[in-house]
Amino acid sequence: MAESTITAKGQTTVPAQIREQVGATPGTRLVWHVMPDGSIIVRAKTKSILDLAGTLKAPEGKHVTVEEMNAWR
């Protein structure tokens, strides 16, 4: 188990082994979640939604135009 200490300025250092495991580098943003039971979950935002670009393929079959999608207008 890794641990760190909060400084007088409210800062802490993420232990090296944790940074390595989550792929955190300088500039990585951390998202903090306080759970109802008081536990804290910290997630490293190492991926962007843009990383998902191109992972889904367009369905085969009939394609519709924007006008057809907005026919109710």
Secondary structure as UniProt FT lines:
FT   TURN            8..9
FT   HELIX           16..22
FT   TURN            26..27
FT   STRAND          29..34
FT   TURN            36..37
FT   STRAND          40..45
FT   HELIX           49..52
FT   TURN            53..54
FT   HELIX           66..69
FT   TURN            70..72
//
